[in-house]
Amino acid sequence: MLSALVARTADGWHVLVRHEPHDKKADAFLIGPSGVSAVVICEHPPDDATAQILLRQAEQRCAGIRSSRGQVLARTAVHLVAILPGAHDARSDGLYRALAEKDIDKLFRRDTTHLERREVEGIAEQARDRLPGYLPLRVSTTERTAEPAGLLDVEDLTEDQLAAAQQRSFESWMTFLHPQQQAVVTRNYNGPARISGPAGTGKTVVALHRLRHLARRSSGPLLFTTFVRTLPLVHQQSFHRLAPELGDRVEFTNLHAWARGFLSSRNKEVNLDSRRITTAFSLAWTVHRESLTDLEPTHSYWETEIDRVIKGRGLRTLEDYVKVTRKGRGVRLDSGQRERVWRLYQTYQHNLHDRGLHDYNDVLGMALTELRREPLETPYAAVVVDEVQDITLLGLRMLNELAGDGANRLLLVGDGQQQVYSGGWRLSDAGIPVQGRGEILRVNYRNRAKVLEFAQRFDATNRVDDLDGAAGVALRDVESANTGGTTRSWQGPELELPDALSAALRISPVPPGQTALIVFKQRDLDCVASILRKADVPFLDLKHYQGDDDGKVKIGTVHRAKGLDFQAVLVVQFGQDDAGGEAPEDEARELRGRQHLVAATRARDFLWWGVVESPER
Ligand SMILES: Nc1ncnc2c1ncn2[C@@H]1O[C@H](COP(=O)(O)OP(=O)(O)OP(=O)(O)O)[C@@H](O)[C@H]1O
């Protein structure tokens, strides 16, 4: 059995085998481009207590292994694998991956590799010192046949390949973490906790490792959720690679889908129809337009007021609305003016009710009420919320109720600087106390230096909030972990945009499948989609993106792109009125700055920024 593992050393894997068998220690350690695995070979699958001991031992033995960049081997990156020689089939149990002998090849699958050769060599060398009692075994190098699978020899690389190899190290987060990231992954929080920090500092990476850490120490389901529909699916793919043994124990779903599924499980009917909701609002606007246009003529400003302030904060009475601080809203309203807005809200509510409709806030409100009436039968061991800055206060209250009280149950991850919707709150407004349990990550790992420098120009000088009213860290103050990168700018009339985009795709060193084209409004998306179609460039709307590399350029608005990253990003900004142009100028400018910052920080290596001079279409 071990010989099957040792045979892989010809392909650049390292195997360290115990001198003497011991039922509470791993039989071998396997180190390769997929990371580090402690391997036990046993007739029967280990029970939980034994698996926990094996895992802890392996984690402790490997603790302190470092990468050449000074990162530490994540405790959560050590896998436990049980090989069952007699079994026909084996099921993973959450603590370890179980494999029948015939399935051993799964350990070496190329799609699980994420470390470069020098990183593997570095780990193996340090592991030898940390694993007394284990002997490194190798097949003789003369038996070496093929080039190591998934590994590259630096001397043999052309410049292009070298660039490609550098990209791959972006996945090393599956094995190596910054010491601060590592600390947050395993820290014990005696209540709700919060991770904030500027774009690209690894907040999601930490959240995924933490999920694995918590799953290893608990039973029952765990939940990862965000506001954006497709984001959880993309992160789910990464998580399955990080923690294949956990199968579906961690649920990845967006907030509203979760709420709807939950309500349906309680036989509560939800009637959510975006088109009809818009009509309900438009009809209300027709009635109240005259009383509000002197304050602000664009109806979407008031639509946002209802969505993010009145309903989003769960306000029930005019008295509450008069008292509330409308953080981030540009139009100041005295109590008489708020009364006028309230009437618009009441008519809108009336219209929804008449049509038997629910809007997005209603769904969250209903789920909150239902959870308060009767909590989940099987509570989540932990709830992790990503991109929390764009969730409404009502959504936060629901999540807090869902997670329940207790240590390590609720983790909120976000960055106030990346808020792409208007309206603001503090976590304490939702009754979520995080004092003493707030972490700020400060090292940007995603963006190459030139890209980061470009993105920092969108960093407003305003004070950055840590999501709870205290000072946070802005993108301009982030430490950069990468060098290099390329940025290009273009400005011209719309007529020349097709040629400019084609040229951008041509000069980009990155394949189309790793490239995203980001705009700021839905109508701009239609425009760039039509350009790509005419140029025969295959593309996929980010609405349907689930993390696969299908060779197509991904296109979408910044609202869809947030939380994601791509090797190359092309941004098309139409004129100066891109973001939330409906709001009064200060608010619009701030929102626009944040949206630009989010768009620019999606790029890892190559960023092209195009400004279309004439917005007329
Ligand atoms: N420890 C690490 N080692 C190597 N790369 C890392 C590490 N942590 C993060 N990264 C890289 O940085 C990228 C960004 O990480 P992540 O998405 O977790 O950041 P974020 O703070 O959530 O970003 P944003 O707020 O912009 O969505 C990852 O895709 C990964 O490539």
The ligand as an SDF file (V2000), in Angstrom:
LIG
                    3D

 31 33  0  0  0  0  0  0  0  0999 V2000
   -2.4420   33.7350    2.6300 N   0  0  0  0  0  0  0  0  0  0  0  0
   -2.5030   33.9810    1.3450 C   0  0  0  0  0  0  0  0  0  0  0  0
   -1.5490   33.5230    0.5050 N   0  0  0  0  0  0  0  0  0  0  0  0
   -1.6060   33.7390   -0.8190 C   0  0  0  0  0  0  0  0  0  0  0  0
   -2.5920   34.4080   -1.4210 N   0  0  0  0  0  0  0  0  0  0  0  0
   -3.5520   34.9000   -0.6410 C   0  0  0  0  0  0  0  0  0  0  0  0
   -3.5750   34.7190    0.7730 C   0  0  0  0  0  0  0  0  0  0  0  0
   -4.6790   35.3130    1.2540 N   0  0  0  0  0  0  0  0  0  0  0  0
   -5.3120   35.8410    0.1960 C   0  0  0  0  0  0  0  0  0  0  0  0
   -4.6420   35.5940   -0.9390 N   0  0  0  0  0  0  0  0  0  0  0  0
   -4.9860   35.9890   -2.3180 C   0  0  0  0  0  0  0  0  0  0  0  0
   -5.7390   37.1680   -2.2670 O   0  0  0  0  0  0  0  0  0  0  0  0
   -6.9480   36.9970   -2.9630 C   0  0  0  0  0  0  0  0  0  0  0  0
   -7.9870   37.7730   -2.2530 C   0  0  0  0  0  0  0  0  0  0  0  0
   -8.3980   37.0920   -1.0880 O   0  0  0  0  0  0  0  0  0  0  0  0
   -9.8650   37.2870   -0.5520 P   0  0  0  0  0  0  0  0  0  0  0  0
  -10.8450   37.1940   -1.6500 O   0  0  0  0  0  0  0  0  0  0  0  0
  -10.0220   36.4040    0.6300 O   0  0  0  0  0  0  0  0  0  0  0  0
   -9.7540   38.7990   -0.0750 O   0  0  0  0  0  0  0  0  0  0  0  0
  -10.8950   39.7070    0.5110 P   0  0  0  0  0  0  0  0  0  0  0  0
  -10.2680   40.4960    1.6120 O   0  0  0  0  0  0  0  0  0  0  0  0
  -12.0970   38.8980    0.8490 O   0  0  0  0  0  0  0  0  0  0  0  0
  -11.1500   40.6370   -0.7370 O   0  0  0  0  0  0  0  0  0  0  0  0
  -12.3850   41.5730   -1.1540 P   0  0  0  0  0  0  0  0  0  0  0  0
  -12.8210   42.2950    0.0730 O   0  0  0  0  0  0  0  0  0  0  0  0
  -11.7590   42.4850   -2.1460 O   0  0  0  0  0  0  0  0  0  0  0  0
  -13.4240   40.7150   -1.7740 O   0  0  0  0  0  0  0  0  0  0  0  0
   -7.2040   35.4880   -3.0100 C   0  0  0  0  0  0  0  0  0  0  0  0
   -7.8840   35.1270   -4.1640 O   0  0  0  0  0  0  0  0  0  0  0  0
   -5.8150   34.9310   -3.0120 C   0  0  0  0  0  0  0  0  0  0  0  0
   -5.3920   34.8140   -4.3170 O   0  0  0  0  0  0  0  0  0  0  0  0
  1  2  1  0
  2  3  1  0
  2  7  2  0
  3  4  2  0
  4  5  1  0
  5  6  2  0
  6  7  1  0
  6 10  1  0
  7  8  1  0
  8  9  2  0
  9 10  1  0
 10 11  1  0
 11 12  1  0
 11 30  1  0
 12 13  1  0
 13 14  1  0
 13 28  1  0
 14 15  1  0
 15 16  1  0
 16 17  2  0
 16 18  1  0
 16 19  1  0
 19 20  1  0
 20 21  2  0
 20 22  1  0
 20 23  1  0
 23 24  1  0
 24 25  2  0
 24 26  1  0
 24 27  1  0
 28 29  1  0
 28 30  1  0
 30 31  1  0
M  END
$$$$
